[in-house]
Amino acid sequence: MTETYPVLPLRDIVVFPQMIVPLFVGREKSVAALEAVMTANKNVLLLSQRDPAEEDPEGKDLYDVGTVATVLQLLKLPDGTVKVLVEGQHRAEVKTVRVEDSYLEADVAPIEEEGADEADLEALVRSAVKHFEQYVRLNKKVAPEVVVQVGQIEEPSRLADTIASNLSLKIADKQALLSERSPSKRLEMVFGFMEGEMGVLQVEKKIRNRVKRQMEKTQREYYLNEQLKAIQRELGDGDDEGRSEVDELADKVKKAKLSKEARDKAEGELKKLKAMSPMSA
């Protein structure tokens, strides 16, 4: 059994069932599709583009699996664009796409999900939730309350979709998750994507910590050197004479015709001398 819906092409997002998402729409065909939706049953087919740069997508430019969604709210902005709030309902497979009254329209068939072994599903659900908690601890872009929300979902299909919508994945990867009919396979895919993302996030964390430690070391050395200079100024013993001697030596090193190795060594020793107290032998 096929159903017909106006099509809303999406550039850089994949909307999953049960997700409530705000969208900003500016293209004429998309605005026309929304106007048609508001005069009918308020349902629209959300299809992601294969190439986000395509300004005027046709059927071949869109993926063949999308999400039928309900328009919850529509607001026309002064600049001519439209802000729309949609809620995903169910997956649908595209049969045909055509232009109808200046917008795209598609005939689609609802996708029936495949069954799976209950014990396997329960194990996958537990593993996915636990892994998602670890993922959120590493990825600060995901709000902590999402973990609570995910932990309360018992339905495998919805759990997989909710986690997928919160992962930092490429459009093609999210589309692959949307197109998968089996909840168990979808959970396995989500688990694999989280593994890969966590590996990258852990490396990024190590790099950030290393850079932070190096900055702290540099700041600490600068602070200690400034303290040492302040102490030497407070002591004042032979300071002017000591500084004059160091300046004189620096001038001699600068004027001397030294090899690169000898100059580097001399400047290194001079640096040590500068840091020494004038009272040192």
Sequence and secondary structure as in RCSB ss.txt:
>XXXX:A:sequence
MTETYPVLPLRDIVVFPQMIVPLFVGREKSVAALEAVMTANKNVLLLSQRDPAEEDPEGKDLYDVGTVATVLQLL
KLPDGTVKVLVEGQHRAEVKTVRVEDSYLEADVAPIEEEGADEADLEALVRSAVKHFEQYVRLNKKVAPEVVVQV
GQIEEPSRLADTIASNLSLKIADKQALLSERSPSKRLEMVFGFMEGEMGVLQVEKKIRNRVKRQMEKTQREYYLN
EQLKAIQRELGDGDDEGRSEVDELADKVKKAKLSKEARDKAEGELKKLKAMSPMSA
>XXXX:A:secstr
  EEEEEEEESS    TT EEEEEE SHHHHHHHHHHHHTTSEEEEEEBSSTT SS  GGGB SEEEEEEEEEEE
E TTS EEEEEEEEEEEEEEEEEEETTEEEEEEEE       HHHHHHHHHHHHHHHHHHHHH TTS HHHHHHH
HT   HHHHHHHHHHTS   HHHHHHHHH   HHHHHHHHHHHHHHHHHHHHHHHHHHHHHHHHHHHHHHHHHHH
HHHHHHHHHH TTHHHHHHHHHHHHHHHHHS   HHHHHHHHHHHHHHHHS TT  
